[in-house]
Amino acid sequence: MTTTRYDPIQLEILWQSLISVVNEQARALQRAAFSPIVREAGDLANAVFDQRGRMVAQAVTGTPGHINSLAIGAANMLEEFPPESLDPGDVLVTNDPYLTAGQLLDVTVLVPVWRAPATGGDPVPIAYFGSTIHHTDVGGYGIGAGGRDCFEEGLWIPICKLMRGGERNPDVWKFILSNVRQPDHMAGDLHAQMASGEVGAQRLGALCDAHGLDDIEALADEIIDRSEAATRASISELAAGEYPADAVLDLADGSRIDIRCSLHVDPAAGEITVDYDGSSEASPWGINVVRNYTHAYTTFTVRSVLNPEIPNNHGSLAPIKMTAPEGSIVNAVRPQPGTARHVVGMFLPNALLKALAQVKPEESMAEGAGAVWTMQVSGNHDDGTPFITAMFTYAGGVGARATKPGLDACSYPTGVSAVPIEVVEASAPVRFVRKALRPGSEGSGAQPGGRGQSIEFEVDTSRPWQLNAVTSRLSDPPQGIFGGGPGQAGSFRVNGEPVTTQSRITLDPGDVVSLDLPGGGGYGPPADTGG
């Protein structure tokens, strides 16, 4: 390994060029994707990895659950297929939930970058461009929590070669496309992922040509070492100790999930360890979270409070450790189901932020709504032809911060946007009756929480139709912090009656679905307005 060190100007030019490359990779993927949740909402992750499988840089768009899971998932894929087993034109694929992002609908594609050494010889992989996106359908149960194990939840794609020598690996494609409801969409999104990787590979090749680089190993070392050193330095400024916290998540069926964590700060080592011992056991519903996904939102939450300005890569993630009981709801093992793992995974920061508030109160914030509420509608048109929407999502209010109110209808910690209602209505006979902010749902405080939103929709069909819905925080509202008031809990109703199941439900023509999303908690006691 080389020990080349770059001067600050050269390093900044190379770093900004690398960021530009992965951002272009992400834009290419969004432009080409079939799935609206990718194209319109940005439910994706893009990153570049060095020869050793270390994440060097990520695109600015995407979700933490995808990007930080991809950081681990790519290494798992390269362990199965090391560089010497690859040939030019090969592309790797998997949706193994326990090795990547935790649900079968999230498919990861890894495209090697080939380059011949300047001294001559055959091309070798100098880097890898990875992407993870949410596919519309992988067969099975759909985007809901009703699968009883991972085998009911859809098609399992083990780590394998999607392409061999630049040609389709025919048996792999046949198995995949024979097991999904919309094979054209599946194929289109897989090709979009590969095309975006090829865009990244071409741009990285041009970068290497422009700067006379055989590979990016020395540059990766410089970026990763600097990021890790900066992260450890920021941890070294914190007070040593153990900081426990917990939060409670309630679901539509009345079940309650306890998330307990203990934040251990070791400033001497420059490390933070988060221990989830004491959290709930695995659920029979498909809301269990694999280790990668728990790690993803743990590291994101710590870094968003501690040092968000430091690039997110292998180095900045290394000083943040995580432990969780195997087989628990935050460390699911095969075959525990997890298609709706986001409902718990995106809730984890609410507990962790309480622990971090004991260390850095000015940078923390109150509880928010947590996970986005996900919806998927399916059924048959009047002529009998089937329809199914991609997942569409809605966010509640974000918790307030020390100097700013919480954001309205904007989810923390995910970066996924709402699919525009016009796009949802164009994909299926869904008709939205109402979509508005929810007045009074915010928690009171010196800084108020963010407001939730209210949505109503129905389906224009003469036949029964199905709704896969994943909601949360229907009885236990987001809590305020440092004297701030709680936000309002959510409400999930059909024709005015509460829905009390996590399973897919069958509805009739004319039924109206009403969603009232929770508001965020307030920060600090409200100002005294008495005369």
N, C-alpha and C positions, 0 to 999 in steps of 0.2 A: 504493500500500500504506500502510495506517495505521501510526502509530508509537505507538499507545496502550500504556501500561504499566500493569500492574495492581498494586495493593497486595498484600502477601503473603497476607492473609486472603482477599481476593476471588479471587486466583489459586488458592489451595488449594481453595476451594469449587468453582471451575470445573473444576479438574483432577480432583478426586475425582468430580465429576459425570460428566465425560467417561469416566473409567475405568469407572464404574458402567454407562454406556451400552454400551461395547464388551463388558463382561462379560455384560450381559444379552443382547447379540447372540449371544455364544458359547453361553450356556445355552439359548437358543432353538434354535440349530442342533443342539446335542447332543440335545435332547428330541425334535426332529422327524426326525433323520437315520434312514435305513434301514440304512446300513452299520454293523455292530457295531464296526469299528475306529474309527469316529467316535463312535458313541453310547456305547460302553463304554470305549474306550481313549483317547479324546481326541486322535485323530490329525487335528488341524485347526489352522487359524489364522484369527483374526478381527482386523480393525484398521479404524480410521477414517483417512481421508486428506483433506487440505484441497483447495481448488480447484486448486492447482498439482500435485496428485498426490503430496504428501509425507506419509509416514506420521507421524501425530501421536500416536496412542496405540494400544496393542494390548491384547487380553484377556489375563488372567493364565494362561489355559490354552493348550495347544497345543504345537507343536514348533518349535525354532529353524529347522530346515530349511524349514518352511513359512512361518513368520512373516517371517523376514528375506528370503526369496525373494519373498514377497508384497510387501514394501516396494519391490522393484525391479519386479516384474511389473505392479503397478497402474499405475506410470508408463508402462510399455510399452503397456499397453492404452489409456491416455488419449492416447498419442502417435498411435495408430491411429484412435481416435475422440475427438477433442478436444471440449470442452464444446459448441461451436457446432453439432456434428453430432448432438447428442443431443436427444431430446424427452422430456417427462414420461412415465413408464411404461417407458422403455427400460432394459434390463439387458444388460450385456456378459458374455461368457463366453469362455474359452479353456482348452486344456490344452497349448498349445505348450510343449514341454519346455525349449526353448532360450531362451524369453522369460520363463518362470515358474519352476516348482519342479523341473524336470529329469526328470519321468517322465509318461507319458500318463495314468496313473491318478489323478494329482493335477489336479483341475479347479478353476479359479479363476473366481469370479463377482463382478462389481462392480456395486453398486446405487447410482445417484446419489441425492442428497438435494436435493429441489427446494424453493425458498423465494422468495416474491415480496419485492422490496425494500420497505422501509417507506415510501419515497417514491413507490411505485406502479410499475406495469409488470408485465411477464410474469415468471413464476417462472424462476429460474436455478439451476444446480447449485451448492450452497454446500459440498458435501462428498461423499465416496463411502465406502460401507461395503463392504469386501472380505472375502472368505473363500476359503480353499483347503482342500479336504478330499480324502482318499483314497477314491475310489469303488471299489466292490466289483469292477467289471468294466468295461472299455472295449473288449471284443473282443480279438483278437490272442492273444498268447502267454500272458497272465496274469502274476501277480506272481512273476516268476523272472528269471534271468539268461540264458536261452537264446536270446532274440531276436538275430538276426544284424545287424539294423539297426533304426532307429526305426520303419520302416514295417511290420515284422513284429510290433511290440509292441502294436499296437492302433489304435483310431480316433484320428485327429488332428483336433482342433477348432481351426481358426484363430480369431483374435480376431474375434468377430462379435456381432451383437445376438441374444441368446437371446429377449428380449421386445422388441416394438415397440409403443409406446403403450399398454402394459399388457396386450397380447395376445401369445400365443405366435407367434413367428416360424416359420410352419409348416414351411418347407423345412429349416430348421436342426434343429428337433425331429425331423423325419422321418429325416434323415440320422443323427442321433445314436442314436435308439432302434432303428433298423434294423440297427445294427452292434454291439449288445451282447447278451450272453447273458440278462440279466435286465433288460429294459426298464422294468419297474415299479419296480425298485430304483433304476435310474439316474434316472428321472423324479422319484421321491420325494426323492432326495438333492438334485437340482437345485432342486426346489421348497423344500426345507428351507433351502438356501443363500439363495435369494431371500427367503424369509420372514424369515430372521434379519436380512438387510439391511434389510427393511422395518421390523422391530422397532427396529433401530438408528436408522433415519431418523425414525421417530415420536418416539423418546426424544430425539434431538438437536433436533428441532423444539420439543419441550416445553422443553428446556434454553434454547434461544435465546429463546423466549417469556418465560421466567421472568427472564432477565437482560437483556432488551432488545437482543439481538444480531441484526443482519442476516445475519451469517455468522460463521465461526470463524477468519477469516484473522489478525486481530490476536492472538487467543488462540494460534493455531498458531505465529505468529512468536515469541511470548513463551516458549512451551514448548520449541520447537525451539532457539531461541537459547540459552536457559539450559542445556539438555541438552548442546549442543555445547560451550559454554564450560566446563561442569563436566568434560566428558570431556577436553578439551584441558588443563585445569588438572591433572588426575590424571596425564596423560602427561608433563607438564612436570616432574614430580617424579622421573621415572625417569632412570637413567644412560644417556647417549647411547651408541650402539654397534650393532654387528651381532651377532646371536645365532643361530647355525645349529643345526639339529637334524634328526634323521630317525627314521623308524620303519618297520618292515617288517610287511606284512599278508600272510598266506598264506590260500589258498582251498582248497576241497574237491578241485579237480582238480590240486593241487600247484603252481599258479602263485603267484608272489610279486609283491606290489606295493610299490614303494619310494616313500615320501612324504618328500620333502626340503623343508625350508622354511628361510628366513632371516628373522629378525625384525629390522627396522631401526627403531630408536627415535630420533626427532628431537624432543627436549624443547623446543628453541627454537620450533619450529613447532607443537608440541603434536600431533604426528602419529606414527602407527605404520604401517609398510608391511610386509606379509608377502609374500615372494616364494617361489613354489613351483618355481622353476627347478631342473631336475635330477630331478624326479619322473618316474615311469614314463610311457611312452607309452600311448596309448589301448589298451584291451583289446578283443579280439574278442567278449568276453562283455558282457552288458548291465549292466555295473557302472561305466560311465563317468559322470563327474560334470560337469554343466554349470557355467559360471562362477557363475551366481546361487547355486547350492546350495553351492559351495565358499566363496563370499563369505559366505553365511549362517552356516555353522559356523565360519568364521574369525572373523567379528566376534563371534559368541556366545562363543567360547572366550576371546578377548582380553578381552571385557567381563566375563566371569564371574570372571576373575582380577583384573582392573584395577579395575572400578567397578560391581559388580552392582547397587548401590543407585540408580543413575541410570536414569531411565525409558528404555526401548528405543524409539527413534524416529529419524526422519531426522537429527536433530541429533547424537545420541550415536553414530550409525553413521558420520557423515561423516568424522571424523578417522582412521578405520581404513581404510587402503588395501590393495589386494590385486592382485598380478600373478601370472599363471600362463601357461605356454607354450600357445598355441592348438593344439588338437588333442591335447593330453596327457590323461591320465586325470583331471586336475583342471580341465580346461577343454575339455570335449567340444564338438564341432561336428557339425552335421547331415552325414550320417545316423548317426553313432555311437550305438549303443544304450545305454540307461541306465535301464531299468525297475528294476533292483536297485542304483541309484546310491547308496542309503543305506549299503551295505556299505563303500564307500570314503569317502563323505562323512562318516559318523559316526565313521570311524576317524581322520580328519584331526587332531582335537584331540590325539591321542596324541603326534604329532610336535610340534605347536605348544606343548603344555604343557611339553615338554622345553626349548624355547626360552624360554618365559616363566619357567621355574624358574631360569634364569640371571639374571633380572631381579627377580623377586619370589618367592623360594623358599618363603616362609611361606604364600603364597596358592596355590601350585601343588599338583599331586598326581601320584601315580604313574599308570602306564598302567592302563587298565581293559579290559574285554572289547571295548569299542567298539560296533559296530553290534548292534542287536537281531537275533536270528535270526528270519527270517520263514518262515511255512509257509502253503501253500494246498493244499487237498485238493479233488479233483473226480472225478466218475465218474457211474455210473448206478445207480439203485435196481434192485431185482430185477424191477420191472415195466417197466424200460427208461427211466423218466423221469430226466432229468439232475439232478445236484446239484453245487454248487460252494460252498465256504466263502469268506467274506471272508478277507483276510489276517489271520492271528493271529501274535502275536510273543512272544518270550521274551528276557529280558535276563540277562547274566552279572553278574559282580561289578565294582564300581567301584573304581578305585585309591584307596589311602589318602591322607590329607592330613596336614599337619604335626601337628595336634592331635586328629584324629578318624580312626577306622578307615574303610575303604571300606564303602559300602553293599552289602548282599547283594541279588542278583537285581534290580538297579535300574540302568538304563542311563544313563550320561552319554555323550553330550550331549543325547540326545533326551528329550522329556517324555512320550512315549507310554507308556501303561500296557499291561499284559497283558489281553487279552480273557478274561474268566472262562471256565473250561473248561465250565461249564454252558451258556454261550451258544454256544460252538463246537459242543458236542454237540447242541444244539437245532437248529442250522442244517444239519447233515449227519450221516450215520451214523458219526461219529467217536467213538471210545470211549477215554478216557484210562485208562491202567493205573497210572501213577505220576507224581507231581509233588512234588518235595521239594528242599530246599537240598542242596548238594553238599559234604559235610564234607571238610576238608583242601584245598579248591581255592584257598583264599586265600593270597596271598603273605605271608611272614613279615616282621616289621619292628617298629620301635618303635611304629608303628601298622600293624596288619595290613590287607591288602586285603580287599575284600568277597568273599563266597562266590558261586560260580555256582550253578546249579540243574540238576537232572536231570528229564527228562520222557520218558515212554513213551506211545505211543498206537498204535491200530490202527483199521481201518475195518470196520464190520460190513456186509459186502456179499458176494454170491456171484460178483461180476464183478471183473475187474481194475480198478484205480483209479490215478489219477495224483497225484503229489506234486510241487509246485513248492517247493523249499526253498533258502534262501540262508543259508549258514553261513560262519564265518570263524574264524581263530586256532585251527586244528586241529593245528598243529605248533610254531608260534612263540608262546609264551605271553606275556601281558602282563608287562612288565618293571617291577621296582621302581625306586625313585629314592632317591638319597642313601644307598645301602647297603641298601635294602629288598630282599627276595627276590621272585622272580617268582611270579605265580599259576600255576595249572595250565592247560594248553592244553585246548581243547574236543575233543569227539568226536561224530561224526555217523554212526550205524550203522543198518542194516536187518538184522534177524535176526542181530545180532552182527557183521556184516561191514561194514567201512568203506565209505562212499559216496565215490566219487572223481570226481564230475562236477558241473558247475554246471547241467547241463540238467535239465529235467523228467524224472522217472523214472516208469515204470509198475510198480505193485506188485500182488501177488495177495492174495486173501482170506487172512486169518490172518497176514500179514506185520506185524512189529512195528517201529516206528520208535523209535530211542533217541537222545536228545539229552543231552549233558553239556556245559553251557556253561562257558566259562572263568571263572576267578577273577581278581580284581584284584591288582595288584602292591602290595607293602608300601612304607611311607615310613620311611626311616632304618634303621640297623642294629638287629637284635633286641637286647633287653636281655640282658646277660650273666647267665645263671642258674647258672653254675658255682659250686661250693662252695669 
